Amino acid sequence: MRHMIFGESHGPAIGVVLEGVPAGLELDLEQVQRELDRRKPGQDPTATARKESDLVEVLSGVFEGKTTGAPLAMVIRNSDQHSQDYEAIRYTPRPSHGDYAGFIKSKGCLDYRGGGHFSGRLTAPLVAAGAVAKQLLAQRGVWVGAHISSIYGITDASLEDTQALKAVAAKPFPVLDDTKGEEMRQAILEAKEEGDSVGGAIECAVTGLPAGLGAPDFGCNVEGIFSQYLFAVPAVKGVDFGAGVAFSLMRGSEANDPFEVRDGQVVTRTNHAGGINGGITNGMPVAFEVTIRPTPSIALPQESVDLRTGEEVEMEIKGRHDPCIVPRAVPVIEAAAALAACAVLGI
């Protein structure tokens, strides 16, 4: 199953085409909409003020409620664009955005409004695609969940049981410990008040993947497959499986996951490896953490270059931007993980 995302932030619509969706899936569009509602903007002071209904429309690939096996096309209309906010920076790339790289790649023909195709707005159709993937995974007993693991150095409670993530999905601020969540919210609001932004991290787990999937080779390695999908999410700058960077602080006796038999199944007592050994699933939850950079669009003055004259200039970014995209990115990371899990399973 392959997906292609289309559209621009300030264009008429954004959407996704899924090829290879198995025929006969009773597609639950209400579930797709619930996933989109989790990430849509304008719901909290910690997010952008842009308001979009993010209502999904199916254009093809579904007949009488079931997928047909033909390409599944879904579209989401844009309705709340302030394109004039971006005219002043048309030829002045915003630091750490895709503006300059995109300008060069497009030979100067980049849609600069709201980031165009590089915008985080394009994560909405990704979530729609991921919602379809989740329904396909559920047929095989595979489930995906995530939570905010940290924002600006404030850490959530440690994930002891992946089942705890099921309750997180229903929360407006998806954390395990609501007290820590309020501390995170305050840090975001403080940065917003100062015209700045903050980053953080999201921890995700995929349960139900059987042992033996994948291979150590390039292109088949499970960590590589997940990473390819996760790094396609805007603002993701790091992916750590299992203990991740903490491995550098451990001895082998601490890092290893001892095997045991539980309910007749071979499992590991710990899951420092994140459910993957030798590029192959070992039957434990595939667990990873992604690092999300601070939103590069901030209100503070920044240095850039006028691409028409080559002169160095000081710029100020107008418009509506998330002071922290981590809370709204949780369902996005779940969607990318669900699509990756489908790829690992060969769906």
QUIQUIJO-V502818 format. One record per residue. OMEGA is omega in radians with two decimals (* if undefined). BURIAL is 1 if it has 24 or more other C-alpha atoms within 12 Angstrom, else 0. Layout:
# QUIQUIJO-V502818
omega:OMEGA burial:BURIAL
omega:OMEGA burial:BURIAL
This chain:
# QUIQUIJO-V502818
omega:-3.12 burial:1
omega:3.11 burial:1
omega:3.06 burial:1
omega:-3.13 burial:1
omega:-3.14 burial:1
omega:3.06 burial:1
omega:3.11 burial:1
omega:-3.07 burial:1
omega:-3.09 burial:1
omega:3.04 burial:1
omega:-3.11 burial:1
omega:-3.09 burial:0
omega:3.01 burial:1
omega:-3.13 burial:1
omega:-3.11 burial:1
omega:3.01 burial:1
omega:3.11 burial:1
omega:3.07 burial:1
omega:3.09 burial:1
omega:3.07 burial:1
omega:-3.12 burial:1
omega:3.09 burial:1
omega:3.03 burial:0
omega:3.10 burial:0
omega:3.04 burial:1
omega:-3.01 burial:0
omega:3.10 burial:1
omega:-3.11 burial:1
omega:3.08 burial:1
omega:3.08 burial:0
omega:3.07 burial:0
omega:-3.13 burial:1
omega:3.10 burial:1
omega:3.10 burial:1
omega:3.11 burial:1
omega:3.13 burial:1
omega:3.13 burial:1
omega:-3.08 burial:1
omega:-3.02 burial:1
omega:-3.05 burial:1
omega:3.01 burial:1
omega:-3.08 burial:0
omega:-3.03 burial:0
omega:3.12 burial:1
omega:3.13 burial:1
omega:-3.11 burial:1
omega:3.10 burial:1
omega:3.13 burial:1
omega:3.10 burial:0
omega:-3.11 burial:1
omega:3.10 burial:0
omega:3.12 burial:1
omega:-3.13 burial:0
omega:3.09 burial:1
omega:-3.07 burial:1
omega:3.06 burial:1
omega:3.08 burial:1
omega:-3.11 burial:1
omega:-3.11 burial:0
omega:3.05 burial:0
omega:3.12 burial:1
omega:3.10 burial:1
omega:-3.11 burial:0
omega:3.02 burial:0
omega:-3.11 burial:0
omega:3.09 burial:0
omega:-3.06 burial:1
omega:-3.04 burial:0
omega:3.04 burial:0
omega:3.12 burial:0
omega:3.13 burial:1
omega:-3.11 burial:1
omega:3.11 burial:1
omega:-3.09 burial:1
omega:3.10 burial:1
omega:-3.09 burial:1
omega:2.98 burial:1
omega:-3.09 burial:1
omega:-3.02 burial:0
omega:-3.12 burial:1
omega:3.00 burial:1
omega:-3.01 burial:0
omega:-3.11 burial:1
omega:3.13 burial:0
omega:-3.00 burial:0
omega:-3.09 burial:1
omega:-3.08 burial:0
omega:-3.09 burial:0
omega:-3.10 burial:1
omega:-3.12 burial:1
omega:3.13 burial:1
omega:-3.04 burial:1
omega:3.11 burial:1
omega:3.13 burial:1
omega:3.06 burial:1
omega:3.00 burial:0
omega:3.05 burial:1
omega:-3.04 burial:1
omega:-3.04 burial:1
omega:-3.14 burial:1
omega:3.12 burial:0
omega:3.11 burial:1
omega:3.14 burial:1
omega:-3.10 burial:0
omega:-3.10 burial:0
omega:-3.11 burial:0
omega:3.09 burial:0
omega:-3.08 burial:0
omega:-3.10 burial:0
omega:2.95 burial:1
omega:-3.02 burial:1
omega:-3.02 burial:1
omega:3.09 burial:1
omega:-3.12 burial:1
omega:3.09 burial:1
omega:-3.12 burial:1
omega:3.14 burial:1
omega:-3.02 burial:1
omega:3.01 burial:1
omega:3.06 burial:1
omega:-3.11 burial:1
omega:3.05 burial:1
omega:3.10 burial:1
omega:3.09 burial:1
omega:3.06 burial:1
omega:3.10 burial:1
omega:3.10 burial:1
omega:3.10 burial:1
omega:3.12 burial:1
omega:3.11 burial:1
omega:3.05 burial:1
omega:3.13 burial:1
omega:3.13 burial:1
omega:3.14 burial:1
omega:3.06 burial:1
omega:3.13 burial:1
omega:-3.12 burial:1
omega:3.10 burial:0
omega:-3.13 burial:0
omega:3.10 burial:0
omega:-3.14 burial:0
omega:-3.07 burial:1
omega:-3.12 burial:1
omega:3.09 burial:1
omega:-3.11 burial:1
omega:3.05 burial:1
omega:3.03 burial:1
omega:3.13 burial:1
omega:3.07 burial:1
omega:2.97 burial:1
omega:3.08 burial:1
omega:3.09 burial:1
omega:3.09 burial:0
omega:-3.01 burial:1
omega:3.06 burial:1
omega:3.05 burial:1
omega:3.14 burial:0
omega:-3.11 burial:0
omega:-3.13 burial:1
omega:-3.10 burial:0
omega:-3.09 burial:0
omega:3.11 burial:1
omega:3.14 burial:0
omega:-3.12 burial:0
omega:-3.13 burial:1
omega:3.11 burial:0
omega:-3.11 burial:0
omega:-3.06 burial:1
omega:-3.11 burial:1
omega:-3.09 burial:0
omega:3.06 burial:1
omega:3.06 burial:1
omega:-2.89 burial:1
omega:3.07 burial:1
omega:3.07 burial:1
omega:-3.11 burial:1
omega:-3.07 burial:1
omega:3.08 burial:0
omega:3.07 burial:0
omega:3.12 burial:1
omega:3.12 burial:1
omega:3.06 burial:0
omega:3.11 burial:0
omega:3.14 burial:1
omega:3.14 burial:1
omega:3.10 burial:0
omega:3.11 burial:1
omega:-3.11 burial:1
omega:3.08 burial:1
omega:3.10 burial:0
omega:3.12 burial:1
omega:-3.14 burial:1
omega:-3.13 burial:0
omega:-3.14 burial:0
omega:-3.05 burial:1
omega:-3.14 burial:1
omega:3.11 burial:1
omega:3.11 burial:1
omega:-3.13 burial:1
omega:-3.10 burial:1
omega:3.13 burial:1
omega:3.08 burial:1
omega:-3.06 burial:1
omega:3.10 burial:1
omega:3.06 burial:1
omega:-3.10 burial:1
omega:3.06 burial:1
omega:3.08 burial:1
omega:-3.11 burial:1
omega:3.08 burial:1
omega:3.03 burial:1
omega:3.12 burial:0
omega:3.10 burial:1
omega:-3.12 burial:1
omega:3.13 burial:0
omega:-3.00 burial:0
omega:3.07 burial:0
omega:3.13 burial:0
omega:-3.13 burial:0
omega:-3.14 burial:1
omega:-3.05 burial:1
omega:3.09 burial:1
omega:3.12 burial:1
omega:3.14 burial:1
omega:3.13 burial:1
omega:-3.11 burial:1
omega:-3.14 burial:1
omega:3.13 burial:1
omega:-3.06 burial:1
omega:3.14 burial:1
omega:3.05 burial:1
omega:3.07 burial:1
omega:-3.14 burial:1
omega:3.06 burial:1
omega:3.05 burial:1
omega:-3.10 burial:1
omega:3.11 burial:1
omega:3.08 burial:1
omega:3.12 burial:1
omega:3.11 burial:1
omega:3.13 burial:1
omega:-3.14 burial:1
omega:3.06 burial:1
omega:-3.09 burial:1
omega:3.13 burial:0
omega:3.07 burial:0
omega:-3.11 burial:0
omega:-3.13 burial:0
omega:-3.02 burial:0
omega:2.86 burial:0
omega:3.14 burial:0
omega:-3.14 burial:0
omega:3.10 burial:0
omega:-3.03 burial:0
omega:-3.07 burial:0
omega:3.12 burial:0
omega:-3.11 burial:1
omega:3.10 burial:0
omega:3.03 burial:0
omega:3.09 burial:0
omega:3.13 burial:0
omega:-3.12 burial:0
omega:3.10 burial:0
omega:-3.12 burial:0
omega:3.04 burial:0
omega:3.13 burial:0
omega:3.03 burial:0
omega:-3.08 burial:1
omega:3.06 burial:0
omega:-3.13 burial:0
omega:3.13 burial:1
omega:-3.11 burial:1
omega:3.13 burial:1
omega:3.06 burial:1
omega:-3.08 burial:1
omega:3.02 burial:1
omega:3.13 burial:1
omega:-3.11 burial:0
omega:-3.05 burial:1
omega:3.11 burial:1
omega:3.12 burial:1
omega:3.10 burial:1
omega:3.06 burial:1
omega:3.11 burial:1
omega:3.01 burial:1
omega:-3.02 burial:1
omega:-3.12 burial:1
omega:3.09 burial:1
omega:3.09 burial:1
omega:3.08 burial:1
omega:-3.13 burial:1
omega:-3.12 burial:1
omega:3.03 burial:1
omega:3.10 burial:1
omega:-3.09 burial:1
omega:3.10 burial:1
omega:3.12 burial:1
omega:-3.07 burial:1
omega:-3.12 burial:1
omega:3.08 burial:0
omega:3.13 burial:0
omega:-3.12 burial:0
omega:3.10 burial:0
omega:-3.12 burial:1
omega:3.01 burial:0
omega:-3.04 burial:0
omega:3.11 burial:0
omega:-3.04 burial:0
omega:-3.07 burial:0
omega:-3.12 burial:0
omega:3.03 burial:0
omega:-3.08 burial:0
omega:2.99 burial:0
omega:-3.07 burial:0
omega:3.01 burial:1
omega:-3.07 burial:1
omega:3.05 burial:1
omega:3.09 burial:0
omega:-3.06 burial:1
omega:-3.03 burial:1
omega:3.08 burial:1
omega:3.02 burial:1
omega:3.04 burial:1
omega:-3.09 burial:1
omega:-3.03 burial:1
omega:-3.10 burial:1
omega:-3.13 burial:1
omega:-3.12 burial:1
omega:-3.11 burial:1
omega:3.09 burial:1
omega:3.10 burial:1
omega:3.12 burial:1
omega:3.07 burial:1
omega:-3.13 burial:1
omega:3.12 burial:1
omega:3.13 burial:1
omega:3.13 burial:1
omega:3.10 burial:1
omega:3.09 burial:1
omega:3.14 burial:1
omega:3.06 burial:1
omega:3.12 burial:1
omega:3.13 burial:1
omega:-3.13 burial:1
omega:-3.13 burial:1
omega:3.09 burial:0
omega:* burial:1
